[in-house]
């Protein structure tokens, strides 16, 4: 989700959702990136979780965003007494269908593995295994222990994941790392 902070009142932060990531130009850049077979790591930390937002944030959001995500009219939101609105973001709708299906399989496989493994035995980053015939990009991963992934460790993991791709990653900052 994209956010904007209009002029804040003294002592108060006032972030407002303005739309979904990616917008059309960003979507075109992602597709260009994939077409060029450049490394792309998609982190699926909480891909299926509902996102809680304050009602006042939704009151200031563009109508189209509210309608698309909540499926209701703004007037209905005002009438609801709950302070929080929970939304589910579209699942990787900016990726081609074949990649979304791979991401779904990775989530299902990783959910199964996570249900059998105690948290203390999990790695900080769980990455999709390479399957024969699957394209090298994008790669999917889940951050299981975010605090254990310092920028240096994350950069090393990205380099390792894309070490054998045609356009190897020199550094995490040189790769497109997308949520």
C-alpha positions as CSV (number, residue, x, y, z in Angstrom):
1,X,0.0,0.0,0.0
2,X,1.2,3.5,-0.7
3,X,0.9,6.2,1.9
4,X,1.2,10.0,2.0
5,X,1.7,12.3,4.9
6,X,-0.1,15.6,4.3
7,X,1.1,18.5,6.4
8,X,1.1,17.2,9.9
9,X,-0.3,19.0,12.8
10,X,2.2,19.8,15.6
11,X,2.8,16.6,17.7
12,X,0.7,14.4,15.4
13,X,1.5,12.2,12.5
14,X,-1.3,12.0,9.8
15,X,-0.6,9.2,7.3
16,X,-3.2,8.5,4.7
17,X,-3.4,5.5,2.3
18,X,-3.4,6.8,-1.3
19,X,-3.3,3.7,-3.4
20,X,-1.9,0.3,-4.0
21,X,1.7,-0.5,-4.9
22,X,2.6,-0.7,-7.7
23,X,1.0,2.0,-9.7
24,X,1.0,1.6,-13.5
25,X,4.5,2.9,-14.1
26,X,5.9,0.8,-11.3
27,X,4.1,-2.2,-12.6
28,X,5.7,-1.6,-16.1
29,X,9.1,-1.4,-14.4
30,X,8.6,-4.7,-12.6
31,X,7.6,-6.4,-15.9
32,X,10.5,-4.8,-17.7
33,X,12.8,-6.1,-14.9
34,X,11.4,-9.6,-15.2
35,X,11.6,-9.5,-19.0
36,X,15.3,-8.6,-18.7
37,X,15.8,-11.6,-16.4
38,X,17.2,-9.3,-13.7
39,X,17.0,-10.6,-10.1
40,X,13.8,-9.9,-8.2
41,X,13.2,-11.1,-4.6
42,X,9.6,-11.0,-3.4
43,X,9.2,-11.2,0.4
44,X,5.9,-12.8,1.4
45,X,6.1,-12.1,5.1
46,X,2.4,-11.8,5.8
47,X,0.9,-12.2,2.3
48,X,-2.4,-13.5,3.5
49,X,-2.9,-11.5,6.6
50,X,-5.5,-8.8,6.9
51,X,-4.1,-5.3,7.3
52,X,-5.7,-3.3,10.1
53,X,-6.1,0.4,9.5
54,X,-7.7,3.2,11.5
55,X,-11.1,4.3,10.4
56,X,-9.9,7.9,10.2
57,X,-7.2,6.8,7.7
58,X,-9.9,5.3,5.5
59,X,-12.1,8.4,5.8
60,X,-9.2,10.3,4.1
61,X,-8.4,7.7,1.5
62,X,-9.5,8.0,-2.1
63,X,-12.9,6.5,-2.8
64,X,-11.6,4.1,-5.4
65,X,-9.1,2.6,-2.9
66,X,-11.8,2.2,-0.2
67,X,-14.2,0.6,-2.7
68,X,-11.6,-1.8,-4.2
69,X,-10.2,-3.0,-0.8
70,X,-13.2,-3.0,1.5
71,X,-16.0,-3.5,-1.0
72,X,-18.2,-0.8,0.6
73,X,-19.2,2.8,0.2
74,X,-17.5,5.5,2.3
75,X,-20.9,6.2,4.0
76,X,-21.1,2.6,5.2
77,X,-17.7,3.0,6.8
78,X,-18.8,6.1,8.7
79,X,-21.9,4.2,10.1
80,X,-19.8,1.3,11.3
81,X,-18.8,1.6,15.0
82,X,-15.5,-0.3,14.7
83,X,-12.4,1.8,15.1
84,X,-10.4,-0.5,12.8
85,X,-11.1,-1.5,9.2
86,X,-9.4,-4.7,8.1
87,X,-8.5,-5.1,4.5
88,X,-6.9,-7.9,2.5
89,X,-4.5,-6.6,-0.2
90,X,-4.7,-8.2,-3.6
91,X,-2.2,-11.1,-3.7
92,X,0.7,-10.2,-6.0
93,X,-1.7,-8.9,-8.7
94,X,1.2,-7.1,-10.3
95,X,2.9,-10.4,-11.2
96,X,2.0,-12.7,-14.1
97,X,-0.4,-15.5,-13.2
98,X,2.3,-18.3,-13.4
99,X,4.5,-16.4,-10.8
100,X,1.5,-15.9,-8.5
101,X,0.8,-19.6,-8.7
102,X,4.4,-20.4,-7.8
103,X,4.1,-17.9,-4.8
104,X,1.0,-19.7,-3.6
105,X,2.7,-23.1,-3.8
106,X,5.7,-21.7,-1.9
107,X,3.4,-20.3,0.8
108,X,1.6,-23.6,1.1
109,X,4.8,-25.6,1.3
110,X,6.4,-23.2,3.7
111,X,3.3,-23.2,5.9
112,X,3.5,-27.0,6.1
113,X,7.2,-26.9,7.0
114,X,6.6,-24.2,9.6
115,X,3.8,-26.1,11.2
116,X,6.2,-29.1,11.8
117,X,9.2,-27.1,13.0
118,X,9.7,-25.3,16.3
119,X,10.4,-21.6,16.0
120,X,13.9,-22.0,17.6
121,X,15.0,-24.2,14.7
122,X,13.8,-21.9,11.9
123,X,16.2,-19.8,9.7
124,X,15.8,-16.0,9.6
125,X,14.9,-16.3,5.9
126,X,13.1,-19.2,4.3
127,X,13.6,-19.1,0.5
128,X,11.8,-20.9,-2.3
129,X,13.7,-24.0,-3.5
130,X,14.7,-23.8,-7.1
131,X,12.5,-26.2,-9.2
132,X,13.7,-27.7,-12.5
133,X,12.1,-25.7,-15.3
134,X,11.0,-22.8,-13.1
135,X,12.4,-19.4,-14.2
136,X,15.2,-18.0,-12.0
137,X,13.1,-14.8,-11.3
138,X,11.3,-13.8,-9.3
139,X,12.4,-15.7,-6.2
140,X,10.1,-15.9,-3.2
141,X,11.1,-15.8,0.4
142,X,9.6,-15.3,3.9
143,X,11.4,-13.4,6.7
144,X,10.7,-15.6,9.7
145,X,13.0,-13.7,12.2
146,X,13.1,-10.2,10.8
147,X,15.3,-8.8,13.6
148,X,18.0,-11.4,12.8
149,X,18.3,-10.1,9.3
150,X,20.7,-7.1,9.6
151,X,21.2,-5.2,6.3
152,X,24.6,-7.0,5.8
153,X,23.1,-10.4,6.4
154,X,20.2,-9.7,4.1
155,X,22.5,-8.4,1.4
156,X,24.6,-11.6,1.7
157,X,21.4,-13.7,1.4
158,X,20.3,-11.9,-1.7
159,X,23.7,-12.3,-3.3
160,X,23.6,-16.0,-2.5
161,X,20.1,-16.5,-3.9
162,X,21.0,-14.9,-7.2
163,X,24.6,-16.0,-7.5
164,X,23.9,-18.2,-10.6
165,X,21.5,-15.9,-12.5
166,X,22.6,-14.2,-15.7
167,X,22.6,-10.8,-14.0
168,X,24.0,-11.5,-10.6
169,X,23.4,-9.1,-7.8
170,X,26.4,-7.0,-6.6
171,X,24.5,-5.8,-3.6
172,X,21.0,-5.8,-2.1
173,X,20.8,-2.1,-3.0
174,X,21.5,-2.9,-6.6
175,X,18.7,-5.5,-6.7
176,X,15.1,-4.8,-6.9
177,X,13.8,-6.1,-3.5
178,X,10.1,-5.8,-3.4
179,X,7.4,-6.7,-0.9
